[in-house]
Amino acid sequence: MTRIVCSDNHTLAVLDSGALFSWGGNRFGQLGHNGHAEFCDTPKRIDKLRRHTVCGVAASPFHSVCFTSTGEIWTWGSNKQGQLGSGKTSTTGGKLGAPGSSTPLNVTWHHHTQQHKQHQQGYSEVLEVCASHTCTLVLRRGVVYGAQYPSAHHPSGSTRPVPNEVYQWGNGSHTPTKVQFLPKKRIRGCDMEMLSDSNRCIINISSIAVGNHHCVGVAAGGSVYTWGLGVAQLGHGISQEQKSHLSFPKLVESLLHEHIIGVSAAGERTSVVTARGDMYTWGSCRITGALGHGKHTYQPVPRVVLGVKGVRQVATGADHTLVLVSACVPSLPHSTQEAASSSAEIRADDDLMMPSEEEDPQALSACNSFTLQELCEIEIARLVHLRNVISVLSVAEHYSRVHLFNFCL
C-alpha cells in the first residue's frame, strides 16, 4: 500500500500496483462502486479504474478524487457545488438526490484545447490533489508549450523552466480554473531560477492544501499563499468581526522569516511546517487545544506551537492535529567529552557508585574528566522527552546551562 486517505465516513487506499480500493459510507456515491448501497464494510476495488494506474487520491465528506500515471484526473460523488469538475447532473440515488456520479468521471480541461492535447499526450504530471466538501484543488507540473524565454539567467533562445500550475473547481463552478499567482518583486521565498525579464519573481507552488472554504499554496522558495473565504484561516490578521474573500492568492507576510516545507488545512484551520522543524498554526476551532495554543480557539495570524520540535509532517483534522516528529536524537551535552566516556556508566541502586580503578580504569578516568554539574547535565539530558522538554529548557535557561539548553532546542 502506497497511499491511504480518509474523510468523515469513507476511506480510500492505493496499492503498489496502482489499484484503488474504497470502503465506508456511500451516501453520495463517494466510494465509486456504481451502486446505490449506502455502506460498504470491506475494501472493494473501484472497477472503473481497473485499467488505470492510480498514483494519488484525496477525499472529502461528499466526493473523492484521484490522479493516474498518465496525468488524468478522476472524480466521483456529490457534484452539488461543481466539485467533480463536470457539468453532468445525473443523480447518485442518495437520499439528498444531489447531482453527481457514483462512478469515476474523467475531468476534461476543455478550456485549454491545445494545452489539453499536449497534457493528454503525457507531457503533464499531476503532483498532488486535495478535496474539501465543496471544491477540488490540483497541482500539476509546469509545462513549456514551445515558448522561448531569453533572459539574463538563460541563454537567448533556450527553453527555461516554468512554474507548476494550480487548478481548482467547485464552490458553484464545475469548470476547472487556473489559479493565478501574480508575480511579485524579488522577495525571500521566490524561485530565483524563475525570474522573469522584468526582474519579478515567478511563484512556483510545490505543495497545496484546502480547508472548508479556503486554499493554501506553499512556494518552492518557502513562502505561503492563501485565498478563499474566511477570517482567521487566511492568516492575514483579520479581526473576528470581519469577513474576507480573496479571489487571488495573497502572501502571508508574517511567515516571510521562515522557510515553509509542509502544509495541511481542514475546517477553518491551517498548519505549516518549517525547515527548522517548527510548526505554525492559525485559524479558528470549536475544540480547545486543536490549534495547539492552549485555550485559544481563535488565531488570526500564524503562531508557532510551543513544545513541538523536529516536526517533519503535519495532518490537520476537523477538531485535532497530528504531527510526525523526527526520530533523530541530538548529541548529549558535552558530546566531545562524552565520546571519551562511552564506557563509563554511573550505576545507581541505593547509592551512587563510582567505579574503582581495578574494576574499570577507563571509566574512572572518564568520570574524573567531568565536573559534577556536567555529569548532572548529561544524566538529565538522557531523561528528556517531548512531555518534559519545555520544563527542562526553562530550568536550563534559568541556571545558564548552555549545553543542556541547546540540547532541548
Buried (B, 14 or more C-beta within 10 A) or exposed (E): EEBEBEBEBBBBBBBEEBBBBBBBBBBBBBBBBBBEEBEBEEBBBBEBBEEBEBBBBBBBBBBBBBBBEBBBBBBBBBBBBBBBBBEEEBBBBBEEEBBBBBBBBEBBBEEBEEBBEBBBEEBBBBBBBBBBBBBBBBBBBBBEEEEEBEBEEBEEEEEBBBBBBBBBBBBEBBBBEBBEBEBBEEBEBBBEEBBEEEEBBBBBBBBBBBBBBBBBBBBBBBBBBBBBBBBBBBBBBBEEEEEBEBEEBBBBBBBBEBBBBBBBBBBBBBBBBBEEBBBBBBBBBEEEBBBBBEEBBBBBBBBBBEBBBBBBEBEBEBBEBEBEBEEEEBEBBBEEBBEEBEEBEEEEEEEEEEBEEEEBEBBBBBBEBBEEEBBBBBEBBEEBEEEBBBEBBEBBEEEEBEBBBEBBE
